[in-house]
């Protein structure tokens, strides 16, 4: 685009940062940031939000916070991006501190803000704090909790090992027919090894959206964790009968500023044979407990 003499505008920069964010390619994002600084859009609120998200998704929380500090105009979206970004990187203290700073500066949180806060409390093991934030949503801020917020509380209780309490919460919830609520309970039961509750949660989880392909995979994995192979076979037979196929998983690595994608069951990469050969060599060497490993191969 630049070689053609075209000048990027705010939408171009926002799109580039979103792409770098989704692929977690930090170096390319930094290069685009350098170009942004020289442009007239460096203080644009939309671009600042996209840039923050890119740095957070690339695990560069410090750089993201600098972007936020330099943003001349702030609104609930920029604050929520900051809070969500800290949560994405597991920085629970910063999540809660930013939330209270946001309130003190006169901004009202929205549903997405609270979802980020509740998720942070869940991953940080702050059960009582999470419940307090949940209770304050509608009471103090006029934000009506939705299905995802109830699912976050189920996850909060479940991670804390309070499975029975989580189940009762689901039953009393106005969103007990929401897939995310049962999915959260299923994950918690799987985490704590409660086989009977896994079966119960799995049954409800599946019945809500039987056409959802992803749920078959979730259920198979949950049953397989506890060696319930008859249930696994039943789910797989259902998938075959409905003509459902799992989307192939993939991984991505960046080498010398080039992204390489590897899809499960595919041999489409141009150096697949070399890579597989190297992995076999490494496996043999590791089995022999050898400390010397020749990694001279380079991706072209």
KAKAJO-V274603 format. One record per pair of residues at least 4 apart in sequence whose C-alpha atoms are under 7 Angstrom apart, sorted by sequence separation. I is the first residue (numbers start at 0). J is the second residue. D is the distance in whole Angstrom. If there is no record, write none. Layout:
# KAKAJO-V274603
i-><I & I>
j-><J & J>
d-><D & D>
This chain:
# KAKAJO-V274603
i-><0 & 1 & 7 & 8 & 9 & 10 & 11 & 12 & 13 & 14 & 15 & 16 & 17 & 18 & 19 & 20 & 24 & 25 & 26 & 27 & 28 & 29 & 30 & 31 & 32 & 33 & 34 & 43 & 44 & 45 & 46 & 47 & 48 & 49 & 50 & 51 & 52 & 53 & 54 & 55 & 59 & 60 & 61 & 62 & 63 & 64 & 65 & 66 & 73 & 74 & 75 & 76 & 77 & 78 & 79 & 80 & 81 & 82 & 83 & 84 & 85 & 86 & 90 & 91 & 92 & 93 & 94 & 95 & 96 & 97 & 98 & 99 & 100 & 101 & 102 & 108 & 109 & 110 & 111 & 112 & 113 & 114 & 115 & 116 & 117 & 118 & 119 & 120 & 121 & 125 & 126 & 127 & 128 & 129 & 130 & 131 & 132 & 134 & 135 & 136 & 137 & 144 & 145 & 146 & 147 & 148 & 149 & 150 & 151 & 152 & 153 & 154 & 155 & 156 & 157 & 161 & 162 & 163 & 164 & 165 & 166 & 167 & 168 & 178 & 179 & 180 & 181 & 182 & 183 & 184 & 185 & 186 & 187 & 188 & 189 & 193 & 194 & 195 & 196 & 197 & 198 & 199 & 200 & 201 & 202 & 203 & 205 & 213 & 214 & 215 & 216 & 217 & 218 & 219 & 220 & 222 & 223 & 227 & 228 & 229 & 230 & 231 & 232 & 233 & 234 & 235 & 236 & 237 & 238 & 239 & 253 & 254 & 270 & 271 & 272 & 273 & 274 & 275 & 276 & 277 & 278 & 279 & 280 & 281 & 282 & 283 & 284 & 285 & 0 & 1 & 7 & 19 & 35 & 36 & 42 & 54 & 55 & 85 & 86 & 101 & 102 & 108 & 120 & 121 & 135 & 136 & 137 & 156 & 157 & 170 & 175 & 188 & 222 & 223 & 238 & 253 & 266 & 284 & 19 & 35 & 54 & 120 & 136 & 137 & 156 & 169 & 222 & 252 & 253 & 136 & 251 & 252 & 261 & 19 & 54 & 55 & 85 & 86 & 120 & 136 & 157 & 188 & 189 & 222 & 223 & 251 & 252 & 19 & 54 & 85 & 120 & 156 & 188 & 205 & 222 & 251 & 250 & 251 & 169 & 249 & 250 & 16 & 51 & 82 & 117 & 153 & 185 & 219 & 249 & 250 & 249 & 248 & 249 & 51 & 82 & 185 & 219 & 247 & 248 & 51 & 82 & 184 & 185 & 247 & 201 & 47 & 181 & 215 & 95 & 94 & 181 & 182 & 47 & 78 & 181 & 60 & 44 & 162 & 178 & 153 & 157 & 42 & 44 & 52 & 91 & 146 & 42 & 48 & 55 & 86 & 91 & 126 & 150 & 154 & 158 & 178 & 58 & 126 & 150 & 153 & 154 & 157 & 9 & 75 & 146 & 149 & 153 & 160 & 176 & 194 & 212 & 17 & 20 & 25 & 48 & 52 & 75 & 83 & 91 & 110 & 147 & 189 & 13 & 16 & 20 & 23 & 24 & 75 & 79 & 82 & 86 & 107 & 109 & 118 & 121 & 150 & 154 & 12 & 16 & 19 & 23 & 114 & 117 & 121 & 146 & 124 & 13 & 17 & 20 & 9 & 16 & 20>
j-><4 & 5 & 11 & 12 & 13 & 14 & 15 & 16 & 17 & 18 & 19 & 20 & 21 & 22 & 23 & 24 & 28 & 29 & 30 & 31 & 32 & 33 & 34 & 35 & 36 & 37 & 38 & 47 & 48 & 49 & 50 & 51 & 52 & 53 & 54 & 55 & 56 & 57 & 58 & 59 & 63 & 64 & 65 & 66 & 67 & 68 & 69 & 70 & 77 & 78 & 79 & 80 & 81 & 82 & 83 & 84 & 85 & 86 & 87 & 88 & 89 & 90 & 94 & 95 & 96 & 97 & 98 & 99 & 100 & 101 & 102 & 103 & 104 & 105 & 106 & 112 & 113 & 114 & 115 & 116 & 117 & 118 & 119 & 120 & 121 & 122 & 123 & 124 & 125 & 129 & 130 & 131 & 132 & 133 & 134 & 135 & 136 & 138 & 139 & 140 & 141 & 148 & 149 & 150 & 151 & 152 & 153 & 154 & 155 & 156 & 157 & 158 & 159 & 160 & 161 & 165 & 166 & 167 & 168 & 169 & 170 & 171 & 172 & 182 & 183 & 184 & 185 & 186 & 187 & 188 & 189 & 190 & 191 & 192 & 193 & 197 & 198 & 199 & 200 & 201 & 202 & 203 & 204 & 205 & 206 & 207 & 209 & 217 & 218 & 219 & 220 & 221 & 222 & 223 & 224 & 226 & 227 & 231 & 232 & 233 & 234 & 235 & 236 & 237 & 238 & 239 & 240 & 241 & 242 & 243 & 257 & 258 & 274 & 275 & 276 & 277 & 278 & 279 & 280 & 281 & 282 & 283 & 284 & 285 & 286 & 287 & 288 & 289 & 5 & 6 & 12 & 24 & 40 & 41 & 47 & 59 & 60 & 90 & 91 & 106 & 107 & 113 & 125 & 126 & 140 & 141 & 142 & 161 & 162 & 175 & 180 & 193 & 227 & 228 & 243 & 258 & 271 & 289 & 25 & 41 & 60 & 126 & 142 & 143 & 162 & 175 & 228 & 258 & 259 & 143 & 258 & 259 & 268 & 27 & 62 & 63 & 93 & 94 & 128 & 144 & 165 & 196 & 197 & 230 & 231 & 259 & 260 & 28 & 63 & 94 & 129 & 165 & 197 & 214 & 231 & 260 & 260 & 261 & 180 & 260 & 261 & 28 & 63 & 94 & 129 & 165 & 197 & 231 & 261 & 262 & 262 & 262 & 263 & 66 & 97 & 200 & 234 & 262 & 263 & 67 & 98 & 200 & 201 & 263 & 218 & 66 & 200 & 234 & 116 & 116 & 203 & 204 & 70 & 101 & 204 & 85 & 70 & 188 & 204 & 180 & 184 & 70 & 72 & 80 & 119 & 174 & 71 & 77 & 84 & 115 & 120 & 155 & 179 & 183 & 187 & 207 & 88 & 156 & 180 & 183 & 184 & 187 & 40 & 106 & 177 & 180 & 184 & 191 & 207 & 225 & 243 & 49 & 52 & 57 & 80 & 84 & 107 & 115 & 123 & 142 & 179 & 221 & 46 & 49 & 53 & 56 & 57 & 108 & 112 & 115 & 119 & 140 & 142 & 151 & 154 & 183 & 187 & 46 & 50 & 53 & 57 & 148 & 151 & 155 & 180 & 159 & 49 & 53 & 56 & 46 & 53 & 57>
d-><7 & 5 & 5 & 6 & 6 & 6 & 6 & 6 & 6 & 6 & 6 & 6 & 6 & 6 & 6 & 7 & 6 & 6 & 6 & 6 & 6 & 6 & 7 & 6 & 6 & 7 & 7 & 6 & 6 & 6 & 6 & 6 & 6 & 6 & 6 & 6 & 6 & 6 & 6 & 5 & 6 & 6 & 6 & 6 & 6 & 6 & 6 & 6 & 6 & 6 & 6 & 6 & 6 & 6 & 6 & 6 & 6 & 6 & 6 & 6 & 6 & 6 & 6 & 6 & 6 & 6 & 6 & 6 & 6 & 6 & 6 & 6 & 6 & 7 & 5 & 6 & 6 & 6 & 6 & 6 & 6 & 6 & 6 & 6 & 6 & 6 & 6 & 6 & 6 & 6 & 6 & 6 & 6 & 6 & 6 & 6 & 6 & 7 & 5 & 5 & 4 & 6 & 7 & 6 & 6 & 6 & 6 & 6 & 6 & 6 & 6 & 6 & 6 & 7 & 5 & 6 & 6 & 6 & 6 & 6 & 6 & 6 & 6 & 6 & 6 & 6 & 6 & 6 & 6 & 6 & 6 & 6 & 6 & 6 & 6 & 6 & 6 & 6 & 6 & 6 & 6 & 7 & 6 & 6 & 6 & 7 & 5 & 6 & 6 & 6 & 6 & 6 & 6 & 6 & 6 & 6 & 6 & 6 & 6 & 6 & 6 & 6 & 6 & 6 & 6 & 6 & 6 & 6 & 6 & 6 & 5 & 7 & 6 & 6 & 6 & 6 & 6 & 6 & 6 & 6 & 6 & 6 & 6 & 6 & 6 & 6 & 6 & 6 & 6 & 6 & 7 & 5 & 7 & 5 & 7 & 5 & 5 & 5 & 6 & 6 & 6 & 7 & 5 & 7 & 7 & 6 & 5 & 5 & 5 & 6 & 7 & 5 & 5 & 6 & 5 & 4 & 6 & 6 & 7 & 6 & 6 & 7 & 5 & 5 & 7 & 5 & 7 & 6 & 6 & 7 & 7 & 5 & 7 & 7 & 6 & 6 & 6 & 6 & 7 & 7 & 6 & 6 & 6 & 6 & 6 & 6 & 7 & 6 & 5 & 6 & 5 & 6 & 5 & 7 & 6 & 5 & 6 & 6 & 7 & 7 & 5 & 6 & 5 & 5 & 6 & 5 & 6 & 5 & 5 & 7 & 4 & 6 & 6 & 6 & 6 & 5 & 7 & 6 & 5 & 7 & 7 & 6 & 6 & 6 & 6 & 7 & 6 & 6 & 7 & 7 & 7 & 6 & 7 & 7 & 5 & 7 & 7 & 7 & 6 & 7 & 7 & 6 & 6 & 7 & 6 & 6 & 6 & 6 & 5 & 6 & 7 & 6 & 6 & 5 & 6 & 6 & 6 & 7 & 4 & 6 & 7 & 5 & 6 & 6 & 6 & 7 & 6 & 7 & 7 & 7 & 7 & 6 & 7 & 6 & 7 & 7 & 7 & 5 & 6 & 6 & 6 & 6 & 5 & 6 & 4 & 6 & 7 & 7 & 5 & 7 & 5 & 7 & 6 & 6 & 6 & 6 & 7 & 7 & 6 & 6 & 5 & 6 & 6 & 4 & 7 & 6 & 6 & 7 & 6 & 7 & 6 & 7>
